[in-house]
Amino acid sequence: MSRSALTISSLSAAIGVALAMQAAPGQAQGMKDMSGMPQIVKDNMARMAQNKLEKCYGINAMAKNDCAEGAHSCAGQASQARDPKSFVLLPAGDCSKISGGMLKAG
């Protein structure tokens, strides 16, 4: 291998490593630390990832929710039907088809 080819190859590798190191923290920021979460939340997150589910807010029946955003501790504790802070897990794409369904807490 010629000297110039070796130099170019080394420089390309160094630039690639530098760019990869800059992208890694951005990817980690999107991930949540689940170690302190209740088991039901961990189970819901696993179900969402495995079955391609999404949170659909505002369509739950009373006491028939999968979880909530700050309204109560979690599953089955919704005190009202169609609570805008409680969600049920639905297949991705179905929430928008339901009247009152929202992808973010209201």
Backbone as XML, in Angstrom:
<?xml version="1.0"?>
<chain id="A" units="angstrom">
  <residue number="1" name="MET">
    <atom name="N" x="0.853" y="-1.170" z="0.000"/>
    <atom name="CA" x="0.000" y="0.000" z="0.000"/>
    <atom name="C" x="0.896" y="1.230" z="0.000"/>
  </residue>
  <residue number="2" name="SER">
    <atom name="N" x="0.601" y="2.162" z="-0.851"/>
    <atom name="CA" x="1.426" y="3.362" z="-0.933"/>
    <atom name="C" x="1.185" y="4.245" z="0.286"/>
  </residue>
  <residue number="3" name="ARG">
    <atom name="N" x="2.123" y="5.135" z="0.502"/>
    <atom name="CA" x="2.039" y="6.032" z="1.648"/>
    <atom name="C" x="0.806" y="6.932" z="1.586"/>
  </residue>
  <residue number="4" name="SER">
    <atom name="N" x="0.498" y="7.448" z="0.421"/>
    <atom name="CA" x="-0.657" y="8.349" z="0.298"/>
    <atom name="C" x="-1.974" y="7.592" z="0.518"/>
  </residue>
  <residue number="5" name="ALA">
    <atom name="N" x="-2.063" y="6.359" z="0.052"/>
    <atom name="CA" x="-3.270" y="5.563" z="0.263"/>
    <atom name="C" x="-3.447" y="5.246" z="1.744"/>
  </residue>
  <residue number="6" name="LEU">
    <atom name="N" x="-2.352" y="4.941" z="2.433"/>
    <atom name="CA" x="-2.405" y="4.666" z="3.868"/>
    <atom name="C" x="-2.829" y="5.917" z="4.639"/>
  </residue>
  <residue number="7" name="THR">
    <atom name="N" x="-2.311" y="7.062" z="4.251"/>
    <atom name="CA" x="-2.661" y="8.321" z="4.908"/>
    <atom name="C" x="-4.141" y="8.635" z="4.715"/>
  </residue>
  <residue number="8" name="ILE">
    <atom name="N" x="-4.629" y="8.482" z="3.500"/>
    <atom name="CA" x="-6.041" y="8.752" z="3.208"/>
    <atom name="C" x="-6.940" y="7.787" z="3.975"/>
  </residue>
  <residue number="9" name="SER">
    <atom name="N" x="-6.560" y="6.525" z="4.014"/>
    <atom name="CA" x="-7.341" y="5.525" z="4.731"/>
    <atom name="C" x="-7.400" y="5.837" z="6.224"/>
  </residue>
  <residue number="10" name="SER">
    <atom name="N" x="-6.270" y="6.194" z="6.809"/>
    <atom name="CA" x="-6.221" y="6.527" z="8.235"/>
    <atom name="C" x="-7.047" y="7.770" z="8.542"/>
  </residue>
  <residue number="11" name="LEU">
    <atom name="N" x="-6.943" y="8.772" z="7.687"/>
    <atom name="CA" x="-7.697" y="10.003" z="7.877"/>
    <atom name="C" x="-9.202" y="9.742" z="7.770"/>
  </residue>
  <residue number="12" name="SER">
    <atom name="N" x="-9.616" y="8.928" z="6.822"/>
    <atom name="CA" x="-11.031" y="8.589" z="6.664"/>
    <atom name="C" x="-11.559" y="7.863" z="7.896"/>
  </residue>
  <residue number="13" name="ALA">
    <atom name="N" x="-10.780" y="6.935" z="8.421"/>
    <atom name="CA" x="-11.188" y="6.203" z="9.620"/>
    <atom name="C" x="-11.315" y="7.141" z="10.813"/>
  </residue>
  <residue number="14" name="ALA">
    <atom name="N" x="-10.378" y="8.063" z="10.966"/>
    <atom name="CA" x="-10.415" y="9.006" z="12.084"/>
    <atom name="C" x="-11.644" y="9.912" z="11.998"/>
  </residue>
  <residue number="15" name="ILE">
    <atom name="N" x="-11.968" y="10.374" z="10.808"/>
    <atom name="CA" x="-13.147" y="11.228" z="10.627"/>
    <atom name="C" x="-14.420" y="10.437" z="10.935"/>
  </residue>
  <residue number="16" name="GLY">
    <atom name="N" x="-14.479" y="9.196" z="10.485"/>
    <atom name="CA" x="-15.639" y="8.351" z="10.759"/>
    <atom name="C" x="-15.845" y="8.121" z="12.243"/>
  </residue>
  <residue number="17" name="VAL">
    <atom name="N" x="-14.764" y="7.861" z="12.969"/>
    <atom name="CA" x="-14.853" y="7.660" z="14.419"/>
    <atom name="C" x="-15.316" y="8.945" z="15.101"/>
  </residue>
  <residue number="18" name="ALA">
    <atom name="N" x="-14.776" y="10.081" z="14.689"/>
    <atom name="CA" x="-15.161" y="11.364" z="15.288"/>
    <atom name="C" x="-16.647" y="11.651" z="15.066"/>
  </residue>
  <residue number="19" name="LEU">
    <atom name="N" x="-17.147" y="11.389" z="13.876"/>
    <atom name="CA" x="-18.567" y="11.617" z="13.594"/>
    <atom name="C" x="-19.454" y="10.658" z="14.385"/>
  </residue>
  <residue number="20" name="ALA">
    <atom name="N" x="-19.030" y="9.421" z="14.514"/>
    <atom name="CA" x="-19.807" y="8.442" z="15.274"/>
    <atom name="C" x="-19.883" y="8.823" z="16.748"/>
  </residue>
  <residue number="21" name="MET">
    <atom name="N" x="-18.808" y="9.365" z="17.287"/>
    <atom name="CA" x="-18.798" y="9.763" z="18.695"/>
    <atom name="C" x="-19.732" y="10.943" z="18.934"/>
  </residue>
  <residue number="22" name="GLN">
    <atom name="N" x="-19.894" y="11.812" z="17.966"/>
    <atom name="CA" x="-20.798" y="12.946" z="18.125"/>
    <atom name="C" x="-22.253" y="12.506" z="18.042"/>
  </residue>
  <residue number="23" name="ALA">
    <atom name="N" x="-22.557" y="11.492" z="17.274"/>
    <atom name="CA" x="-23.935" y="11.036" z="17.107"/>
    <atom name="C" x="-24.408" y="10.205" z="18.291"/>
  </residue>
  <residue number="24" name="ALA">
    <atom name="N" x="-23.531" y="9.494" z="18.970"/>
    <atom name="CA" x="-23.924" y="8.593" z="20.052"/>
    <atom name="C" x="-24.649" y="9.291" z="21.198"/>
  </residue>
  <residue number="25" name="PRO">
    <atom name="N" x="-24.201" y="10.439" z="21.718"/>
    <atom name="CA" x="-24.943" y="11.072" z="22.811"/>
    <atom name="C" x="-26.354" y="11.486" z="22.408"/>
  </residue>
  <residue number="26" name="GLY">
    <atom name="N" x="-26.557" y="11.887" z="21.188"/>
    <atom name="CA" x="-27.885" y="12.269" z="20.718"/>
    <atom name="C" x="-28.844" y="11.096" z="20.723"/>
  </residue>
  <residue number="27" name="GLN">
    <atom name="N" x="-28.359" y="9.925" z="20.379"/>
    <atom name="CA" x="-29.202" y="8.742" z="20.390"/>
    <atom name="C" x="-29.534" y="8.343" z="21.815"/>
  </residue>
  <residue number="28" name="ALA">
    <atom name="N" x="-28.601" y="8.474" z="22.729"/>
    <atom name="CA" x="-28.827" y="8.091" z="24.117"/>
    <atom name="C" x="-29.805" y="9.033" z="24.806"/>
  </residue>
  <residue number="29" name="GLN">
    <atom name="N" x="-29.888" y="10.285" z="24.375"/>
    <atom name="CA" x="-30.792" y="11.234" z="25.004"/>
    <atom name="C" x="-32.245" y="10.837" z="24.812"/>
  </residue>
  <residue number="30" name="GLY">
    <atom name="N" x="-32.571" y="10.179" z="23.723"/>
    <atom name="CA" x="-33.937" y="9.767" z="23.465"/>
    <atom name="C" x="-34.368" y="8.574" z="24.297"/>
  </residue>
  <residue number="31" name="MET">
    <atom name="N" x="-33.435" y="7.880" z="24.895"/>
    <atom name="CA" x="-33.740" y="6.706" z="25.691"/>
    <atom name="C" x="-33.994" y="7.116" z="27.131"/>
  </residue>
  <residue number="32" name="LYS">
    <atom name="N" x="-34.989" y="6.500" z="27.763"/>
    <atom name="CA" x="-35.301" y="6.801" z="29.149"/>
    <atom name="C" x="-34.684" y="5.746" z="30.049"/>
  </residue>
  <residue number="33" name="ASP">
    <atom name="N" x="-34.283" y="6.175" z="31.239"/>
    <atom name="CA" x="-33.795" y="5.243" z="32.243"/>
    <atom name="C" x="-35.013" y="4.577" z="32.871"/>
  </residue>
  <residue number="34" name="MET">
    <atom name="N" x="-35.179" y="3.301" z="32.640"/>
    <atom name="CA" x="-36.361" y="2.599" z="33.122"/>
    <atom name="C" x="-36.138" y="1.903" z="34.456"/>
  </residue>
  <residue number="35" name="SER">
    <atom name="N" x="-34.969" y="2.037" z="35.068"/>
    <atom name="CA" x="-34.661" y="1.300" z="36.286"/>
    <atom name="C" x="-35.566" y="1.667" z="37.457"/>
  </residue>
  <residue number="36" name="GLY">
    <atom name="N" x="-36.022" y="2.918" z="37.545"/>
    <atom name="CA" x="-36.856" y="3.328" z="38.670"/>
    <atom name="C" x="-38.349" y="3.271" z="38.391"/>
  </residue>
  <residue number="37" name="MET">
    <atom name="N" x="-38.738" y="2.811" z="37.223"/>
    <atom name="CA" x="-40.154" y="2.783" z="36.858"/>
    <atom name="C" x="-40.843" y="1.554" z="37.443"/>
  </residue>
  <residue number="38" name="PRO">
    <atom name="N" x="-42.158" y="1.666" z="37.723"/>
    <atom name="CA" x="-42.907" y="0.496" z="38.191"/>
    <atom name="C" x="-42.879" y="-0.615" z="37.137"/>
  </residue>
  <residue number="39" name="GLN">
    <atom name="N" x="-43.061" y="-1.848" z="37.572"/>
    <atom name="CA" x="-42.997" y="-2.993" z="36.669"/>
    <atom name="C" x="-44.035" y="-2.898" z="35.553"/>
  </residue>
  <residue number="40" name="ILE">
    <atom name="N" x="-45.228" y="-2.395" z="35.864"/>
    <atom name="CA" x="-46.270" y="-2.293" z="34.833"/>
    <atom name="C" x="-45.839" y="-1.367" z="33.702"/>
  </residue>
  <residue number="41" name="VAL">
    <atom name="N" x="-45.112" y="-0.311" z="34.033"/>
    <atom name="CA" x="-44.623" y="0.617" z="33.008"/>
    <atom name="C" x="-43.584" y="-0.087" z="32.140"/>
  </residue>
  <residue number="42" name="LYS">
    <atom name="N" x="-42.687" y="-0.835" z="32.767"/>
    <atom name="CA" x="-41.680" y="-1.588" z="32.015"/>
    <atom name="C" x="-42.353" y="-2.600" z="31.089"/>
  </residue>
  <residue number="43" name="ASP">
    <atom name="N" x="-43.392" y="-3.273" z="31.608"/>
    <atom name="CA" x="-44.114" y="-4.257" z="30.797"/>
    <atom name="C" x="-44.801" y="-3.592" z="29.606"/>
  </residue>
  <residue number="44" name="ASN">
    <atom name="N" x="-45.425" y="-2.436" z="29.850"/>
    <atom name="CA" x="-46.089" y="-1.711" z="28.758"/>
    <atom name="C" x="-45.092" y="-1.277" z="27.695"/>
  </residue>
  <residue number="45" name="MET">
    <atom name="N" x="-43.932" y="-0.773" z="28.118"/>
    <atom name="CA" x="-42.910" y="-0.340" z="27.162"/>
    <atom name="C" x="-42.433" y="-1.524" z="26.320"/>
  </residue>
  <residue number="46" name="ALA">
    <atom name="N" x="-42.260" y="-2.682" z="26.957"/>
    <atom name="CA" x="-41.829" y="-3.874" z="26.226"/>
    <atom name="C" x="-42.905" y="-4.311" z="25.230"/>
  </residue>
  <residue number="47" name="ARG">
    <atom name="N" x="-44.179" y="-4.300" z="25.658"/>
    <atom name="CA" x="-45.285" y="-4.656" z="24.753"/>
    <atom name="C" x="-45.359" y="-3.708" z="23.573"/>
  </residue>
  <residue number="48" name="MET">
    <atom name="N" x="-45.154" y="-2.408" z="23.839"/>
    <atom name="CA" x="-45.205" y="-1.411" z="22.762"/>
    <atom name="C" x="-44.153" y="-1.705" z="21.702"/>
  </residue>
  <residue number="49" name="ALA">
    <atom name="N" x="-42.940" y="-1.985" z="22.149"/>
    <atom name="CA" x="-41.847" y="-2.237" z="21.208"/>
    <atom name="C" x="-42.055" y="-3.551" z="20.454"/>
  </residue>
  <residue number="50" name="GLN">
    <atom name="N" x="-42.452" y="-4.590" z="21.178"/>
    <atom name="CA" x="-42.582" y="-5.915" z="20.579"/>
    <atom name="C" x="-43.753" y="-6.003" z="19.598"/>
  </residue>
  <residue number="51" name="ASN">
    <atom name="N" x="-44.875" y="-5.365" z="19.935"/>
    <atom name="CA" x="-46.090" y="-5.513" z="19.135"/>
    <atom name="C" x="-46.433" y="-4.297" z="18.277"/>
  </residue>
  <residue number="52" name="LYS">
    <atom name="N" x="-45.514" y="-3.340" z="18.194"/>
    <atom name="CA" x="-45.732" y="-2.109" z="17.413"/>
    <atom name="C" x="-47.020" y="-1.405" z="17.844"/>
  </residue>
  <residue number="53" name="LEU">
    <atom name="N" x="-47.114" y="-1.136" z="19.147"/>
    <atom name="CA" x="-48.268" y="-0.454" z="19.717"/>
    <atom name="C" x="-47.937" y="1.009" z="19.965"/>
  </residue>
  <residue number="54" name="GLU">
    <atom name="N" x="-48.975" y="1.844" z="20.091"/>
    <atom name="CA" x="-48.785" y="3.251" z="20.426"/>
    <atom name="C" x="-49.768" y="3.638" z="21.525"/>
  </residue>
  <residue number="55" name="LYS">
    <atom name="N" x="-49.414" y="4.684" z="22.264"/>
    <atom name="CA" x="-50.282" y="5.199" z="23.317"/>
    <atom name="C" x="-51.387" y="6.021" z="22.666"/>
  </residue>
  <residue number="56" name="CYS">
    <atom name="N" x="-52.631" y="5.743" z="23.049"/>
    <atom name="CA" x="-53.770" y="6.506" z="22.540"/>
    <atom name="C" x="-54.511" y="7.089" z="23.743"/>
  </residue>
  <residue number="57" name="TYR">
    <atom name="N" x="-54.460" y="8.407" z="23.871"/>
    <atom name="CA" x="-55.059" y="9.110" z="25.001"/>
    <atom name="C" x="-56.504" y="9.488" z="24.693"/>
  </residue>
  <residue number="58" name="GLY">
    <atom name="N" x="-57.313" y="9.551" z="25.756"/>
    <atom name="CA" x="-58.662" y="10.084" z="25.642"/>
    <atom name="C" x="-59.723" y="9.117" z="25.169"/>
  </residue>
  <residue number="59" name="ILE">
    <atom name="N" x="-59.438" y="7.828" z="25.132"/>
    <atom name="CA" x="-60.451" y="6.876" z="24.656"/>
    <atom name="C" x="-60.737" y="5.770" z="25.667"/>
  </residue>
  <residue number="60" name="ASN">
    <atom name="N" x="-60.143" y="5.842" z="26.846"/>
    <atom name="CA" x="-60.290" y="4.775" z="27.829"/>
    <atom name="C" x="-61.684" y="4.740" z="28.442"/>
  </residue>
  <residue number="61" name="ALA">
    <atom name="N" x="-62.089" y="3.555" z="28.903"/>
    <atom name="CA" x="-63.276" y="3.422" z="29.739"/>
    <atom name="C" x="-62.805" y="3.606" z="31.186"/>
  </residue>
  <residue number="62" name="MET">
    <atom name="N" x="-63.717" y="3.921" z="32.094"/>
    <atom name="CA" x="-63.329" y="4.129" z="33.487"/>
    <atom name="C" x="-62.653" y="2.873" z="34.040"/>
  </residue>
  <residue number="63" name="ALA">
    <atom name="N" x="-61.498" y="3.048" z="34.640"/>
    <atom name="CA" x="-60.690" y="1.977" z="35.241"/>
    <atom name="C" x="-60.205" y="0.949" z="34.216"/>
  </residue>
  <residue number="64" name="LYS">
    <atom name="N" x="-60.190" y="1.299" z="32.950"/>
    <atom name="CA" x="-59.744" y="0.376" z="31.899"/>
    <atom name="C" x="-58.631" y="0.992" z="31.063"/>
  </residue>
  <residue number="65" name="ASN">
    <atom name="N" x="-57.668" y="1.611" z="31.719"/>
    <atom name="CA" x="-56.547" y="2.229" z="31.004"/>
    <atom name="C" x="-55.288" y="1.392" z="31.194"/>
  </residue>
  <residue number="66" name="ASP">
    <atom name="N" x="-54.321" y="1.559" z="30.303"/>
    <atom name="CA" x="-53.042" y="0.870" z="30.441"/>
    <atom name="C" x="-52.082" y="1.659" z="31.325"/>
  </residue>
  <residue number="67" name="CYS">
    <atom name="N" x="-52.170" y="2.977" z="31.303"/>
    <atom name="CA" x="-51.342" y="3.814" z="32.171"/>
    <atom name="C" x="-51.763" y="5.268" z="31.986"/>
  </residue>
  <residue number="68" name="ALA">
    <atom name="N" x="-50.941" y="6.212" z="32.495"/>
    <atom name="CA" x="-51.286" y="7.630" z="32.389"/>
    <atom name="C" x="-50.046" y="8.486" z="32.499"/>
  </residue>
  <residue number="69" name="GLU">
    <atom name="N" x="-50.204" y="9.766" z="32.187"/>
    <atom name="CA" x="-49.131" y="10.750" z="32.284"/>
    <atom name="C" x="-49.382" y="11.632" z="33.498"/>
  </residue>
  <residue number="70" name="GLY">
    <atom name="N" x="-48.884" y="11.258" z="34.659"/>
    <atom name="CA" x="-48.951" y="12.096" z="35.845"/>
    <atom name="C" x="-50.295" y="12.171" z="36.539"/>
  </residue>
  <residue number="71" name="ALA">
    <atom name="N" x="-51.335" y="11.547" z="36.019"/>
    <atom name="CA" x="-52.660" y="11.640" z="36.626"/>
    <atom name="C" x="-52.823" y="10.673" z="37.800"/>
  </residue>
  <residue number="72" name="HIS">
    <atom name="N" x="-52.226" y="9.514" z="37.714"/>
    <atom name="CA" x="-52.283" y="8.493" z="38.759"/>
    <atom name="C" x="-51.134" y="7.538" z="38.519"/>
  </residue>
  <residue number="73" name="SER">
    <atom name="N" x="-50.999" y="6.532" z="39.358"/>
    <atom name="CA" x="-49.799" y="5.699" z="39.260"/>
    <atom name="C" x="-49.765" y="4.791" z="38.041"/>
  </residue>
  <residue number="74" name="CYS">
    <atom name="N" x="-50.910" y="4.239" z="37.613"/>
    <atom name="CA" x="-50.823" y="3.467" z="36.371"/>
    <atom name="C" x="-52.093" y="2.726" z="36.008"/>
  </residue>
  <residue number="75" name="ALA">
    <atom name="N" x="-51.932" y="1.487" z="35.572"/>
    <atom name="CA" x="-52.990" y="0.713" z="34.925"/>
    <atom name="C" x="-54.235" y="0.523" z="35.782"/>
  </residue>
  <residue number="76" name="GLY">
    <atom name="N" x="-55.387" y="0.668" z="35.130"/>
    <atom name="CA" x="-56.662" y="0.411" z="35.769"/>
    <atom name="C" x="-57.096" y="1.450" z="36.780"/>
  </residue>
  <residue number="77" name="GLN">
    <atom name="N" x="-56.473" y="2.608" z="36.814"/>
    <atom name="CA" x="-56.792" y="3.604" z="37.833"/>
    <atom name="C" x="-57.451" y="4.864" z="37.285"/>
  </residue>
  <residue number="78" name="ALA">
    <atom name="N" x="-57.869" y="4.870" z="36.056"/>
    <atom name="CA" x="-58.539" y="6.050" z="35.500"/>
    <atom name="C" x="-59.873" y="6.248" z="36.218"/>
  </residue>
  <residue number="79" name="SER">
    <atom name="N" x="-60.094" y="7.446" z="36.743"/>
    <atom name="CA" x="-61.313" y="7.726" z="37.502"/>
    <atom name="C" x="-62.448" y="8.228" z="36.614"/>
  </residue>
  <residue number="80" name="GLN">
    <atom name="N" x="-62.168" y="8.452" z="35.343"/>
    <atom name="CA" x="-63.205" y="8.898" z="34.408"/>
    <atom name="C" x="-62.962" y="8.284" z="33.040"/>
  </residue>
  <residue number="81" name="ALA">
    <atom name="N" x="-64.046" y="8.102" z="32.314"/>
    <atom name="CA" x="-63.932" y="7.613" z="30.941"/>
    <atom name="C" x="-63.436" y="8.750" z="30.058"/>
  </residue>
  <residue number="82" name="ARG">
    <atom name="N" x="-62.738" y="8.393" z="28.994"/>
    <atom name="CA" x="-62.204" y="9.357" z="28.018"/>
    <atom name="C" x="-61.295" y="10.397" z="28.676"/>
  </residue>
  <residue number="83" name="ASP">
    <atom name="N" x="-60.511" y="9.940" z="29.645"/>
    <atom name="CA" x="-59.571" y="10.809" z="30.361"/>
    <atom name="C" x="-58.448" y="11.220" z="29.405"/>
  </residue>
  <residue number="84" name="PRO">
    <atom name="N" x="-58.230" y="12.518" z="29.197"/>
    <atom name="CA" x="-57.198" y="12.958" z="28.250"/>
    <atom name="C" x="-55.764" y="12.698" z="28.717"/>
  </residue>
  <residue number="85" name="LYS">
    <atom name="N" x="-55.588" y="12.276" z="29.980"/>
    <atom name="CA" x="-54.245" y="11.975" z="30.474"/>
    <atom name="C" x="-54.001" y="10.477" z="30.615"/>
  </residue>
  <residue number="86" name="SER">
    <atom name="N" x="-55.017" y="9.666" z="30.400"/>
    <atom name="CA" x="-54.877" y="8.212" z="30.479"/>
    <atom name="C" x="-54.843" y="7.636" z="29.074"/>
  </residue>
  <residue number="87" name="PHE">
    <atom name="N" x="-54.078" y="6.559" z="28.917"/>
    <atom name="CA" x="-53.989" y="5.964" z="27.586"/>
    <atom name="C" x="-54.242" y="4.474" z="27.602"/>
  </residue>
  <residue number="88" name="VAL">
    <atom name="N" x="-54.584" y="3.967" z="26.443"/>
    <atom name="CA" x="-54.629" y="2.533" z="26.181"/>
    <atom name="C" x="-53.664" y="2.277" z="25.033"/>
  </residue>
  <residue number="89" name="LEU">
    <atom name="N" x="-53.124" y="1.086" z="24.988"/>
    <atom name="CA" x="-52.186" y="0.726" z="23.923"/>
    <atom name="C" x="-52.961" y="0.121" z="22.755"/>
  </residue>
  <residue number="90" name="LEU">
    <atom name="N" x="-52.729" y="0.669" z="21.588"/>
    <atom name="CA" x="-53.395" y="0.213" z="20.366"/>
    <atom name="C" x="-52.357" y="-0.047" z="19.281"/>
  </residue>
  <residue number="91" name="PRO">
    <atom name="N" x="-52.702" y="-0.873" z="18.292"/>
    <atom name="CA" x="-51.790" y="-1.041" z="17.154"/>
    <atom name="C" x="-51.503" y="0.314" z="16.507"/>
  </residue>
  <residue number="92" name="ALA">
    <atom name="N" x="-50.276" y="0.512" z="16.103"/>
    <atom name="CA" x="-49.863" y="1.781" z="15.494"/>
    <atom name="C" x="-50.785" y="2.136" z="14.336"/>
  </residue>
  <residue number="93" name="GLY">
    <atom name="N" x="-51.269" y="3.377" z="14.326"/>
    <atom name="CA" x="-52.134" y="3.860" z="13.267"/>
    <atom name="C" x="-53.616" y="3.817" z="13.592"/>
  </residue>
  <residue number="94" name="ASP">
    <atom name="N" x="-54.013" y="3.069" z="14.629"/>
    <atom name="CA" x="-55.434" y="2.941" z="14.954"/>
    <atom name="C" x="-55.977" y="4.119" z="15.755"/>
  </residue>
  <residue number="95" name="CYS">
    <atom name="N" x="-55.157" y="4.784" z="16.534"/>
    <atom name="CA" x="-55.626" y="5.861" z="17.408"/>
    <atom name="C" x="-56.294" y="6.979" z="16.613"/>
  </residue>
  <residue number="96" name="SER">
    <atom name="N" x="-55.712" y="7.342" z="15.510"/>
    <atom name="CA" x="-56.258" y="8.452" z="14.716"/>
    <atom name="C" x="-57.607" y="8.112" z="14.088"/>
  </residue>
  <residue number="97" name="LYS">
    <atom name="N" x="-57.965" y="6.840" z="14.072"/>
    <atom name="CA" x="-59.238" y="6.414" z="13.488"/>
    <atom name="C" x="-60.387" y="6.475" z="14.495"/>
  </residue>
  <residue number="98" name="ILE">
    <atom name="N" x="-60.064" y="6.714" z="15.776"/>
    <atom name="CA" x="-61.066" y="6.712" z="16.836"/>
    <atom name="C" x="-61.395" y="8.145" z="17.229"/>
  </residue>
  <residue number="99" name="SER">
    <atom name="N" x="-62.666" y="8.451" z="17.313"/>
    <atom name="CA" x="-63.104" y="9.794" z="17.703"/>
    <atom name="C" x="-62.576" y="10.128" z="19.100"/>
  </residue>
  <residue number="100" name="GLY">
    <atom name="N" x="-61.862" y="11.231" z="19.216"/>
    <atom name="CA" x="-61.306" y="11.660" z="20.495"/>
    <atom name="C" x="-59.934" y="11.096" z="20.794"/>
  </residue>
  <residue number="101" name="GLY">
    <atom name="N" x="-59.439" y="10.195" z="19.972"/>
    <atom name="CA" x="-58.124" y="9.599" z="20.194"/>
    <atom name="C" x="-57.004" y="10.582" z="19.898"/>
  </residue>
  <residue number="102" name="MET">
    <atom name="N" x="-56.039" y="10.673" z="20.827"/>
    <atom name="CA" x="-54.903" y="11.591" z="20.676"/>
    <atom name="C" x="-53.608" y="10.837" z="20.952"/>
  </residue>
  <residue number="103" name="LEU">
    <atom name="N" x="-52.547" y="11.166" z="20.241"/>
    <atom name="CA" x="-51.259" y="10.511" z="20.447"/>
    <atom name="C" x="-50.446" y="11.161" z="21.562"/>
  </residue>
  <residue number="104" name="LYS">
    <atom name="N" x="-50.890" y="12.305" z="22.066"/>
    <atom name="CA" x="-50.214" y="12.988" z="23.175"/>
    <atom name="C" x="-51.240" y="13.312" z="24.244"/>
  </residue>
  <residue number="105" name="ALA">
    <atom name="N" x="-50.793" y="13.319" z="25.507"/>
    <atom name="CA" x="-51.695" y="13.628" z="26.618"/>
    <atom name="C" x="-52.292" y="15.014" z="26.443"/>
  </residue>
  <residue number="106" name="GLY">
    <atom name="N" x="-53.590" y="15.127" z="26.716"/>
    <atom name="CA" x="-54.284" y="16.398" z="26.511"/>
    <atom name="C" x="-54.438" y="17.239" z="27.718"/>
  </residue>
</chain>
